[in-house]
């Protein structure tokens, strides 16, 4: 419902603009996490995505913690993502050692 050009969510009425859904916003945030982490490690975004997906970082950290993470600075999020990646890759590496 729109009243005085403001909808119930506090946003201006769309005026023809197609606002992203919550799912789209989460995916945009996840993509930015991949991009910034890859830049920090000086690797490709494809390699970073592969590494993050391998340790299930998207479904165990980024998506479930989106509401908290997206309120933090890019630097803090990047540190958290890289630390979680390191810990999970270390654990995964130990699981495969003979």
PyMOL commands that set and color helices and strands:
alter all, ss='L'
color gray80, all
select helices_A, chain A and resi 22-41+45-54+57-62+66-69+74-95
alter helices_A, ss='H'
color red, helices_A
select strands_A, chain A and resi 2-3+6-7
alter strands_A, ss='S'
color yellow, strands_A
deselect
rebuild
show_as cartoon
